[in-house]
Amino acid sequence: MAKQLPPLFREKMIDLLGNEEFEQFYASYEEPRVYGLRVNTVKVECSEFLEKSPFQLTPIPWVTDGFYYQEGERPGKHPYYHAGLYYIQEPSAMAPVELLEVKPGERILDLCAAPGGKSTQIAAKLQGEGVLVVNDIHSDRVKALVKNLELLGVRNAVVLNEKPERMLTAFQGYFDKILIDAPCSGEGMFRKEEEMMGQWERHSVQEFAAMQRELLAQAAVMLAPGGRIVYSTCTFSPEENEAQIAEFLDKHPDFDVVPIEGFSPGRPDWLREPWCEADGYSSMAKDAVAGTARLWPHKLRGEGHFLAVLGCVGGGSEGESVSASARGSAGAGAGADPGAGAGAGAGANPSAGAADFVSAAWKRSGRQALRGKGRAEAPPSTGVSLEPLEAFSGELLCSEPFALRRLVCYGEHAYASPVGLPELHGLKVVRPGWYIGALHRGRFEPSHALAMGLRLREAKRALSLASSDERALRYLKGETLEVAESEILRDPEETKAAKGYCLVCIDDHPVGWGKWLDGMLKNEYPPGWRWT
């Protein structure tokens, strides 16, 4: 494959690396690529997964829950993949989120999020607390982003499909941490995806550099004082890497580079002609980019990446931004039409706090949506009654799954939205939170996202199949199953028959819904998710 590298790319890398190191770099393209997966600690602890893992795994040094697997193994063709127990991800691509240093309860933005690998990694570190806003400008890629968030059981994510400049008013100074996995020329992916070489020859590095410059400036507006931006690319180009950081520092004196250890340093000596403006940066900025990092395919087991950590020192120091515990009374929900893929936000009480929507307070209030208890009501024009949702929740679910959420209804669709969102009117909101299901003609239809976000202990009625049980694969293929009533796990206080919805699990990890009646389980697994 090395012989196929674009000639202009080869010439550029020889100039940057020098002949001796270029030969080492060039030789890496003849080596087999490496494969990685990241355990989804939203659903399973690493130690538990390693005990049951059918794969031969070795740790990736720079990530706590990432592992290499062997080329011949197929983790995408195992029931655990459909249970969302791991995400298949290139090893180097796991590094940026580690540098973000996410803490539960924080407000995080993944600005260029699709297809969602880094978003789900952030969600695992938030552990269901705080707010995760994920955005991608490409509507066709947002579908994969939503699916991956649902597959991995993320409960506290809001999905936008917006131009970043349109987000500035709503989110000014809002986020504790922001990840910019910037669009780039993709030089670091040539070994992993050979088609990237053809795209590289068709696209201009300068075109990507202009987009990156705007993304960094926009992120700075949305970051809270004392916050952190992690900027990453999968290219070797200094125009898209060191030059972007140096220019940003010169324009934003309230930011500095937080040095990265454990990887090869950034290259301030590459801020020169013909690749960059030799005299276009201050000496301070040039010195600072030595604290960025480069991941080289000839120096580690992974593809090529660039990483920079930018700390905002203006108005405070790291960690002095508003704490999550002080935010409980500040937030409004937003709604969207999931069928349309994008919709204008629906307002909610901005002074409301958090509460569990299957609560005694809700039941006492009848059909009201508890504005004073932190919820937005269904738009009156839709004529939607909340009684079916209440009945379903009382029969099937424990109240714990919806703690610290706000019920948001948009049309017939119900969401559990994170507390603390600003007003999102006018923004393209694809998902205003955890999609619970649809209220339709007097009945409630639970979503697949609800099933994937639950835990076995949170369901009052469930079926748990062993991964070795042939019915597990048949369920994932969409088939009806024979299931004895004695196999249905039930609330000890339940005296009624087991008929109706039940949560279907594989090795105690939810994979979807089924409807049980007289020894048969009707399959509710979505057609688009089925095993093929």
SULPEFEN-V571899 format. One record per pair of residues at least 24 apart in sequence whose ideal C-beta (glycine too) atoms are under 10 Angstrom apart, sorted by the first residue. I is the first residue (numbers start at 1). GAP is how many residues later the second one is. Records with the same first field share a line. If there is no record, write none. Layout:
I->GAP / GAP
//
This chain:
1->28 / 29 / 30 / 32 / 189 / 190 / 193 / 196
2->24 / 25 / 26 / 27 / 28 / 29 / 188 / 189
3->26 / 27
4->25 / 186 / 190 / 193
5->24 / 182 / 185 / 186 / 192 / 195
6->181 / 184 / 191 / 192 / 194 / 195
7->194
8->192 / 193
9->176 / 178 / 181 / 188 / 191 / 192 / 227 / 228
12->175 / 193 / 224 / 225 / 226 / 262 / 263
13->174 / 223 / 224
15->255 / 259 / 260
16->220 / 221 / 222 / 251 / 253 / 254 / 256 / 259
17->219 / 250 / 253 / 279 / 281
21->275 / 277 / 278
22->276
23->275
24->272 / 273 / 274 / 275
25->211 / 271 / 272 / 273 / 274 / 279
26->272
27->270 / 271
28->163 / 268 / 269 / 270 / 271 / 275 / 276
29->161 / 162 / 165 / 268 / 269
30->161
31->160 / 266 / 267 / 270
32->39 / 159
33->38 / 57 / 58 / 156 / 158 / 159 / 160 / 264 / 268 / 269 / 270
34->26 / 34 / 35 / 36 / 37 / 56 / 57 / 58 / 157 / 158 / 263 / 266 / 267 / 268 / 269
35->32 / 33 / 34 / 35 / 36 / 37 / 38 / 40 / 53 / 54 / 55 / 56 / 157 / 266
36->24 / 27 / 30 / 31 / 32 / 33 / 39 / 50 / 51 / 52 / 53 / 54 / 55 / 56 / 57 / 58 / 265 / 266
37->28 / 29 / 30 / 31 / 32 / 36 / 38 / 39 / 43 / 44 / 48 / 49 / 50 / 51 / 52 / 54 / 57
38->25 / 26 / 27 / 28 / 29 / 48 / 49 / 50 / 51 / 53 / 55 / 56 / 59 / 79 / 80 / 82 / 83 / 86 / 114
39->24 / 25 / 26 / 27 / 28 / 46 / 47 / 48 / 85
40->25 / 40 / 43 / 44 / 45 / 46 / 47 / 80 / 81 / 83 / 84 / 111 / 112 / 113 / 114 / 469
41->24 / 44 / 45 / 80 / 82 / 83 / 84 / 86 / 111
42->42 / 43 / 78 / 81 / 82 / 83 / 84 / 85 / 86 / 110 / 111 / 112 / 113 / 114 / 411 / 413
43->37 / 40 / 41 / 42 / 43 / 81 / 109 / 110 / 409 / 410 / 412 / 466 / 467
44->36 / 39 / 40 / 41 / 42 / 463 / 464 / 465
48->37
49->31 / 36 / 37
52->28 / 33 / 415 / 455
53->25 / 27 / 32 / 33
54->24 / 25 / 26 / 413
55->25 / 31
57->29
58->243
60->29 / 31 / 32 / 34 / 35 / 38 / 240 / 241 / 242
61->30 / 34 / 201 / 239 / 240 / 241
62->29 / 30 / 32 / 33 / 36 / 37 / 200 / 201 / 231 / 233 / 238 / 240 / 245
63->26 / 28 / 29 / 30 / 31 / 32 / 34 / 35 / 58
64->30 / 34 / 60 / 61
65->29 / 33 / 56 / 59 / 60
66->25 / 27 / 28 / 29 / 32 / 55
67->24 / 27
68->233 / 234
77->454 / 455
78->389 / 428
79->386 / 387 / 388 / 389 / 390 / 393 / 394 / 396 / 397 / 427 / 428 / 430 / 432 / 452
80->387 / 426 / 427 / 429 / 431
81->70 / 395 / 450
82->69 / 370 / 390 / 391 / 393 / 394 / 424 / 427 / 429 / 430 / 443 / 447 / 448 / 449
83->68 / 69 / 70 / 369 / 384 / 389 / 393 / 422 / 423 / 424 / 425 / 426 / 427 / 428 / 429
84->36 / 64 / 65 / 66 / 67 / 68 / 69 / 70 / 368 / 369 / 425 / 426 / 427
85->66 / 67 / 68 / 421 / 422 / 424
86->34 / 66
87->28 / 29 / 30 / 31 / 32 / 33 / 34 / 37 / 61 / 64 / 65
88->29
89->28 / 29 / 31 / 32
90->27 / 98 / 99 / 102 / 103 / 144 / 212 / 213 / 215
91->204 / 209 / 210 / 211 / 212 / 214
92->96 / 97 / 100 / 140 / 142 / 171 / 203 / 204 / 205 / 208 / 209 / 210 / 211 / 212 / 213 / 215
93->24 / 25 / 28 / 88 / 95 / 96 / 99 / 139 / 141 / 202 / 209 / 210 / 212
94->24 / 27 / 208 / 211
95->135 / 137 / 165 / 167 / 168 / 198 / 200 / 205 / 207 / 210 / 212
96->25 / 26 / 83 / 84 / 85 / 134 / 135 / 136 / 137 / 209 / 210 / 211 / 212 / 213
97->24 / 25 / 26 / 27 / 28 / 80 / 82 / 84 / 133 / 135
98->27 / 132 / 164 / 209
99->78 / 80 / 129 / 131 / 132 / 133 / 159 / 161 / 163 / 164 / 194 / 208 / 209 / 210
100->25 / 76 / 77 / 78 / 79 / 128 / 129 / 130 / 132 / 209
101->24 / 75 / 76 / 127 / 129 / 157 / 208 / 217 / 218
102->24 / 25 / 28 / 30 / 74 / 75 / 77 / 126
103->24 / 26 / 27 / 73 / 74 / 216 / 221
104->24 / 25 / 26 / 220
105->24 / 25 / 26 / 71 / 218 / 219 / 220 / 222 / 315
106->24 / 25 / 26 / 69 / 70 / 71 / 118 / 121 / 122 / 215 / 216 / 217 / 218
107->24 / 25 / 26 / 64 / 67 / 68 / 69 / 70 / 71 / 115 / 117 / 120 / 214 / 215 / 217 / 220 / 311 / 313 / 314
108->24 / 25 / 26 / 48 / 49 / 67 / 68 / 69 / 70 / 71 / 119
109->24 / 25 / 26 / 49 / 51 / 55 / 58 / 62 / 65 / 66 / 67 / 68 / 69 / 70 / 71 / 110 / 113 / 114 / 118 / 120
110->24 / 25 / 26 / 35 / 47 / 67 / 68 / 69 / 70 / 71
111->24 / 25 / 26 / 49 / 51 / 53 / 56 / 64 / 67 / 68 / 69 / 70 / 71 / 104 / 105 / 107 / 108 / 111 / 118 / 120
112->24 / 25 / 26 / 29 / 52 / 67 / 68 / 69 / 70 / 71 / 72 / 99 / 100 / 103 / 120
113->24 / 28 / 29 / 32 / 35 / 36 / 44 / 46 / 47 / 66 / 68
114->24 / 25 / 26 / 27 / 28 / 29 / 30 / 31 / 32 / 34 / 45 / 47 / 67
115->26 / 27 / 28 / 29 / 30 / 31 / 32 / 33
116->25 / 26 / 28 / 29 / 30 / 31 / 32 / 33 / 34 / 35 / 36 / 38 / 41 / 43
117->28 / 31 / 35 / 64
118->61 / 63 / 112 / 114
119->26 / 29 / 30 / 33 / 35 / 38 / 40 / 60 / 62
120->25 / 28 / 29 / 31 / 32 / 33 / 34 / 37
121->31 / 58
122->32 / 35 / 55 / 57
123->26 / 29 / 30 / 31 / 32 / 33 / 34
124->28 / 29 / 30
125->52
126->28 / 29 / 30 / 31 / 198 / 292
127->29
128->25 / 26 / 27 / 28 / 273 / 275 / 276 / 277 / 290 / 306 / 325
129->26 / 27 / 195 / 275 / 289
130->26 / 46 / 47 / 194 / 197 / 274 / 288 / 289 / 290
131->25 / 26 / 27 / 43 / 44 / 45 / 193 / 196 / 200 / 286 / 287 / 288 / 289 / 290 / 291 / 302
132->24 / 25 / 26 / 27 / 286
133->24 / 25 / 26 / 27 / 34 / 37 / 38 / 41 / 42 / 45 / 89 / 285 / 288 / 289 / 291
134->24 / 25 / 26 / 45 / 296 / 297
135->24 / 25 / 26 / 27 / 28 / 29 / 31 / 32 / 36 / 292 / 293 / 295
136->24 / 25 / 26 / 294
137->24 / 25 / 26 / 27 / 29 / 46 / 74 / 291
138->45
139->202 / 203 / 289 / 291
140->201
142->199 / 200 / 286 / 288 / 289
143->198 / 287 / 385
145->285 / 286
146->192 / 195 / 284 / 285 / 289 / 303
147->301 / 302 / 379 / 381 / 382
149->282 / 285 / 286 / 300 / 303 / 304
150->281 / 284 / 285 / 297 / 298 / 299 / 300 / 301 / 302 / 303 / 376 / 379
151->297 / 298 / 301 / 360 / 378
152->300 / 301
153->281 / 296 / 297 / 298 / 299 / 300 / 301 / 302 / 356 / 357
154->277 / 280 / 295 / 298 / 299
155->246 / 247 / 249 / 250 / 261 / 263 / 278 / 279 / 294 / 295 / 297 / 298 / 299
156->248 / 249 / 260 / 261 / 262 / 263 / 277 / 278 / 297
157->261 / 274 / 275 / 276 / 277
158->175 / 176 / 178 / 187 / 257 / 259 / 260 / 263 / 266 / 269 / 271 / 272 / 273 / 274 / 275 / 276
159->177 / 179 / 182 / 183 / 269 / 270 / 271 / 272 / 273 / 274 / 276
160->174 / 176 / 182 / 185 / 264 / 267 / 268 / 269 / 270 / 271 / 272
161->175 / 180 / 181 / 182 / 266 / 267 / 268 / 269 / 270
162->180 / 262 / 264 / 265 / 266 / 267 / 268
163->51 / 55 / 264 / 265
164->47 / 50 / 51 / 53 / 54 / 55 / 57 / 58
165->49 / 50 / 52 / 53 / 56
166->52 / 260 / 261 / 262
167->51 / 52 / 54 / 55 / 257 / 260
168->49 / 50 / 51 / 53 / 54
169->52 / 53 / 253 / 254 / 257 / 258
170->52 / 164 / 175 / 251 / 252 / 253 / 254 / 255 / 256 / 257
171->47 / 48 / 50 / 51 / 52 / 53 / 250 / 251 / 253 / 256
172->49 / 50 / 51 / 52 / 250
173->48 / 49 / 50 / 51 / 52 / 54 / 139 / 142 / 148 / 149
174->47 / 48 / 49 / 50 / 53 / 147 / 148 / 246 / 247 / 248
175->44 / 47 / 48 / 49 / 52 / 53 / 54 / 146
176->47 / 48 / 50 / 51 / 52 / 142 / 143 / 145 / 146 / 147 / 148
177->46 / 47 / 50 / 51 / 52 / 53 / 144
178->37 / 38 / 40 / 41 / 42 / 44 / 45 / 46 / 49 / 50 / 51 / 52 / 53 / 132 / 134
179->40 / 49 / 50 / 51 / 52 / 53
180->32 / 35 / 36 / 38 / 39 / 49 / 50 / 51 / 52 / 53 / 64 / 128 / 130
181->34 / 49 / 50 / 51 / 52 / 53 / 124
182->26 / 27 / 29 / 30 / 31 / 32 / 33 / 34 / 37 / 49 / 50 / 51 / 52 / 53 / 58 / 59 / 62 / 124
183->24 / 25 / 28 / 29 / 32 / 50 / 51 / 52 / 57
184->24 / 25 / 27 / 28 / 48 / 49 / 50 / 51 / 52 / 53 / 56 / 57 / 60 / 121 / 122
185->24 / 48 / 49 / 50 / 51 / 52 / 54 / 55
186->47 / 48 / 49 / 51 / 117 / 118
187->46 / 47 / 48 / 49 / 50 / 53 / 116 / 117
188->45 / 46 / 47 / 48 / 49 / 106 / 107 / 108 / 109 / 114 / 115 / 116 / 117 / 118
189->45 / 46 / 114 / 115 / 116
190->44 / 45 / 46 / 107 / 113 / 114
191->106 / 112 / 113
192->42 / 105 / 110 / 111 / 112
193->41 / 110
196->38 / 39
200->35 / 37
205->30 / 32 / 33 / 34 / 35 / 70
206->31 / 33 / 34
208->25 / 27 / 29 / 31 / 32 / 36
209->28 / 30 / 31 / 32 / 34 / 35 / 38 / 67
211->29
212->27 / 28 / 29 / 31 / 32 / 33 / 35 / 36
213->27 / 30 / 31 / 34 / 35 / 38
215->29
216->28 / 29 / 31 / 32 / 35 / 36 / 39 / 92 / 94
217->30 / 31 / 34 / 35
219->29 / 91
220->28 / 31 / 32 / 34 / 35 / 90 / 92 / 94
223->31 / 32 / 87 / 88 / 89 / 91 / 98
224->88 / 91 / 92 / 96 / 97 / 98
225->29 / 87 / 88 / 89 / 90 / 91 / 92 / 93 / 95 / 96 / 97
226->85 / 86 / 87 / 88 / 89 / 90 / 91 / 92 / 93 / 94 / 95 / 96
227->28 / 83 / 84 / 85 / 87 / 88 / 89 / 91 / 92 / 93 / 94
228->27 / 30 / 81 / 82 / 83 / 84 / 90 / 91 / 93
229->26 / 29 / 79 / 80 / 81 / 82 / 83
230->28 / 30 / 77 / 78 / 79 / 80
231->61 / 75 / 76 / 77 / 78 / 79
232->60 / 61 / 63 / 73 / 74 / 75 / 76 / 77
233->71 / 72 / 73 / 74 / 75
234->61 / 69 / 70 / 71 / 72
235->69 / 70 / 71
236->31 / 34 / 58 / 60 / 61 / 68 / 69 / 70
237->33 / 38 / 39 / 69
238->28 / 29 / 30 / 31 / 32 / 33 / 34 / 37 / 38 / 51 / 68
239->31 / 32 / 36 / 37 / 38
240->66
241->25 / 26 / 29 / 35 / 48 / 51 / 52 / 53 / 64 / 65 / 66 / 67
242->24 / 25 / 26 / 27 / 28 / 29 / 33 / 34 / 39 / 43 / 44 / 46 / 47 / 48 / 50 / 52 / 64 / 66
243->27 / 28 / 32 / 33 / 34 / 37 / 38 / 42 / 46
244->32 / 45 / 48 / 62 / 64
245->26 / 36 / 40 / 43 / 44 / 46 / 47 / 61 / 63 / 64 / 65
246->25 / 30 / 31 / 34 / 35 / 36 / 38 / 39 / 40 / 41 / 42 / 43 / 46
247->24 / 29 / 30 / 33 / 34 / 35 / 38
248->37 / 60 / 62
249->32 / 33 / 35 / 36 / 37 / 38 / 39 / 40 / 59 / 61
250->30 / 31 / 32 / 34 / 35 / 36 / 38
251->34
252->58 / 60 / 62
253->29 / 31 / 60 / 61
254->57 / 58 / 59 / 60 / 61
255->33 / 55 / 56 / 57 / 58 / 59
256->28 / 29 / 32 / 35 / 53 / 54 / 55 / 56 / 57
257->28 / 30 / 31 / 32 / 33 / 34 / 35 / 51 / 52 / 53 / 54
258->30 / 33 / 34 / 50 / 51 / 52 / 53 / 60
259->29 / 31 / 32 / 33 / 34 / 50
260->31 / 32 / 33 / 34 / 47 / 48 / 49
261->30 / 32
262->31 / 33 / 38
263->29 / 30 / 31 / 32 / 33 / 36 / 37 / 42 / 43 / 44
264->28 / 29 / 30 / 31 / 32 / 35 / 36
265->24 / 25 / 26 / 27 / 28 / 29
266->24 / 25 / 26 / 27 / 28 / 40 / 41 / 42
267->25 / 27 / 39
268->24
322->98
324->95 / 96
327->26 / 27 / 92 / 93
328->24 / 25 / 26 / 46 / 76 / 91 / 92
329->24 / 25 / 45 / 90 / 91
330->89 / 90 / 91 / 92
331->43 / 75 / 86 / 87 / 88 / 89 / 90 / 91 / 92
332->44 / 74 / 76 / 85 / 87 / 88 / 89 / 90 / 91 / 92 / 93
333->41 / 42 / 43 / 72 / 73 / 74 / 75 / 76 / 77 / 82 / 83 / 84 / 85 / 86 / 87 / 88 / 90 / 91 / 99 / 100
334->42 / 74 / 76 / 81 / 83 / 87 / 88 / 89 / 90 / 91 / 93 / 95 / 97 / 98 / 99
335->41 / 43 / 44 / 73 / 74 / 75 / 76 / 78 / 79 / 80 / 82 / 89 / 94 / 96 / 97 / 98
336->72 / 74 / 75 / 77 / 79 / 88 / 91 / 92 / 93 / 94 / 95 / 96 / 97 / 99
337->73 / 74 / 75 / 76 / 92 / 93
338->72 / 73 / 74 / 75 / 77 / 91 / 92 / 93 / 94 / 97 / 100 / 109 / 111
339->72 / 73 / 74 / 99
340->71 / 88 / 90
341->87 / 89 / 90
342->85 / 86 / 87 / 88
343->67 / 68 / 70 / 81 / 84 / 85 / 86 / 87 / 89
344->66 / 80 / 81 / 82 / 83 / 84 / 85
345->63 / 65 / 76 / 77 / 78 / 79 / 80 / 81 / 82 / 83 / 84 / 87
346->30 / 31 / 32 / 33 / 62 / 63 / 64 / 65 / 78 / 79 / 83 / 86
347->29 / 61 / 76 / 77 / 78
348->26 / 27 / 28 / 29 / 58 / 59 / 60 / 69 / 73 / 75 / 76 / 84
349->24 / 25 / 26 / 27 / 28 / 57
350->71 / 72 / 73
352->24 / 54 / 67
353->51 / 53 / 66 / 67
354->48 / 49 / 50 / 51 / 52 / 64 / 65 / 66
355->47 / 48 / 49 / 50 / 51 / 52 / 64
356->37 / 43 / 44 / 45 / 46 / 47 / 48 / 49 / 51 / 60
357->29 / 32 / 33 / 36 / 42 / 45 / 46 / 48 / 49 / 50 / 51 / 57 / 59 / 79
358->31 / 32 / 34 / 35 / 36 / 39 / 40 / 41 / 42 / 43 / 44 / 45 / 49
359->40 / 43 / 44
360->39
362->24 / 27 / 28 / 31 / 37 / 45
363->27 / 31
366->24
369->37 / 38 / 39 / 40
370->36 / 37
373->33 / 34
374->30 / 31 / 32 / 33 / 43 / 45
375->30 / 31 / 32 / 33 / 34 / 41 / 42
376->30 / 31 / 32 / 33 / 34 / 39 / 41 / 56
377->30 / 31 / 32
378->29 / 30 / 31 / 32 / 33 / 34 / 35 / 36 / 61
379->30 / 31 / 32
381->30
382->27 / 28 / 29 / 30 / 31 / 57
383->29 / 56
384->25 / 26 / 27 / 28 / 29 / 30 / 54 / 55 / 56 / 57 / 58
385->54 / 57 / 58 / 59
386->28 / 53 / 58
387->52 / 55 / 56 / 57
388->49 / 50 / 51 / 52 / 53 / 54 / 55 / 56 / 57
389->25 / 47 / 48 / 49 / 50 / 54 / 55 / 57
390->54
391->52 / 53
392->44 / 45 / 47 / 51 / 52 / 53 / 54 / 58 / 108 / 109
393->43 / 51 / 53 / 67
394->66
395->65 / 66 / 96 / 99 / 101 / 105 / 106
396->48 / 50 / 54 / 58 / 62 / 63 / 64 / 65 / 66 / 95 / 104 / 105 / 106 / 107 / 117
397->39 / 49 / 53 / 57 / 61 / 62 / 63 / 64 / 104 / 106
398->56 / 57 / 59 / 60 / 61 / 62 / 93
399->59
400->54 / 55 / 57 / 58
401->33 / 35 / 49 / 52 / 53 / 54 / 56 / 57 / 58
402->32 / 34 / 56
405->28 / 29 / 31
406->26 / 27
407->26 / 29
408->24 / 25 / 26 / 28
409->27 / 30
411->27 / 28 / 29
412->25 / 26 / 27 / 28 / 29 / 32 / 33
413->24 / 25 / 26 / 27 / 34
414->24 / 25 / 30 / 32 / 33 / 36
415->32 / 34
416->34 / 37
437->76
444->57
445->56 / 68 / 79
446->55 / 57 / 66 / 67 / 78
447->66 / 79
448->62 / 63 / 64 / 65 / 76 / 77 / 78 / 80 / 81
449->77
450->53 / 60 / 62 / 63
451->50 / 52 / 53 / 54 / 59 / 60 / 61 / 62 / 63 / 73 / 74 / 75
452->57 / 58 / 59 / 60 / 77
453->57
454->49 / 51 / 56 / 59
455->48 / 50 / 53 / 54 / 55
456->33 / 47 / 49 / 51 / 52 / 53 / 54
457->51
458->45 / 52
459->30 / 31 / 32 / 42 / 43 / 44 / 45 / 46 / 51 / 54
460->29 / 30 / 31 / 32 / 33 / 34 / 42 / 43
461->27 / 28 / 29 / 30 / 33 / 35 / 37 / 38 / 39 / 40 / 41 / 42 / 53 / 55
462->25 / 26 / 27 / 28 / 29 / 39 / 40 / 41 / 42 / 43 / 46 / 48 / 52
463->24 / 25 / 26 / 35 / 39 / 40 / 41 / 42 / 43 / 51 / 53 / 58
464->24 / 25 / 39 / 40 / 41 / 42 / 43 / 44 / 45 / 46
465->39 / 40 / 41 / 42 / 43 / 46 / 56
466->40 / 41 / 42
467->39 / 40 / 42
468->38 / 39
469->37 / 38
471->33 / 35 / 50
472->32 / 33 / 34 / 35 / 39 / 59
473->33 / 58
474->49 / 57
475->29 / 30 / 31 / 36 / 37 / 39 / 46 / 48 / 49 / 50 / 55 / 56
476->28 / 30 / 35 / 36 / 47 / 49 / 53 / 54 / 55 / 56
477->46 / 48 / 53 / 54 / 55
478->34 / 45 / 46 / 47 / 48 / 49 / 51 / 52 / 53
479->42 / 44 / 46 / 51
480->34 / 35 / 40 / 41 / 42 / 43
481->33 / 35 / 38 / 39 / 40 / 41 / 42
482->37 / 38 / 39
483->31 / 33 / 36 / 37 / 38
484->32 / 35
485->31 / 32 / 33 / 34
487->29 / 32 / 34
488->26 / 28 / 33
//
